[in-house]
Amino acid sequence: MHDHENSERLASYADVLAGELPGTWTSSHLPPDAKDDLIELAERIWDLDLIAASLAEHPLKQAAVLTRTDGAQLVLLDRHDGREGFLIAAVAPSELPDEAYRGVNEPNGIALADDPFTGAELVAGDLLARYDAALAQARLNATEEVLPSQADRLVLTWQPDGSVATAPVDDRAGAILVANGFVQDPQSGVYRLNGDDTQAQARALRELGPQLEAIGIGTGLQHPASRTAPTSVPASAPPVPAGTRTPAARGR
C-alpha cells in the first residue's frame, strides 16, 4: 500500500473514531513531512508497554491526534505486526512538570482492529478510563491543595483564600462546573470557584450537587489538611510515554 493510501486510511479512521468517543473530540493528521511535530509528539506518548515497544523499532512516521475539549489527547499510529488496524495511546500534557507524573501509573496504549466503531468501544471502556484517572492524578500532583476525585465522586476542596477547587475525572463534570461559575486553570486543569462573593459561592455549590447527581456523580467537600475520606454533600447544602525518557517514565 502506498504512503498516500496509508495516510488517508489513518486519517479517515481517526475522524470516525473521534466522532464515536464519549465527549467532544476533534482529529488532526500529522503527515511524514511534519517531522518536528512527530518527534515532539513521540516524546509525550504516555506508554511503557505495547506502543513503546513498537516505537523502539518503528519511529513515528505519521500519526493522527485526537483532542478532547478539555485538552486531553490520544494518538493513533500505524501497526507493524502484520495485522490490520492501528495502535492508540494517551498523550501526556506538556504543561505539567515532571514531578506531577511521579507515582502515576502509565495509561498504556492498546491495539485496535480495522473497525473504528468497535475501536471506539474499546477505547471508551478501557484506555480512556485509565487515561482520565491518570490525568486526574497527575493534575492533582501539580496542585498540592486539591484532593483527588473519582469517576463517580467529585471532591471539592476548600482553599486558604476561600475559594473551592476540584479536579474532575471527566469532561461531563467539567461542563457542569463551568456552568456554575467554576473557572479552569489551563495549566493544571483544576477548576476553581472564587470566594469573593460568599453568597454566590454558596448558591453555586447548592445547585451543583443535584446537577452532578443527575449524571451519577456524587459530591464531597473537604479541607486539604485532612486526608480522610471526604464527607458527602447533601443536595440542599453548600457543599487530575515512549521514547528515550518521556512523561511516562516520570511516573516510575
Secondary structure, DSSP 8 states (H G I E B T S, - for coil): --HHHHHHHHHHHHHHHHHHSSS-EEEEEE-TT-HHHHHHHHHTB--SSHHHHHHHHS----EEEEEETTS-EEEEEE--SS-SSEEEEEE--TTS-GGGGTT------EEE-S-HHHHHHHIIIIIHHHHHHHHHHHHHHH-TT----BTTEEEEEE-TTS-EEE--SSHHHHHHHHHTT-EE-TTT--EEE--SSHHHHHHHHHHHHHHHHTTT-EEEEE-TT--S--EE--TTS----TTTT-HHHHT-
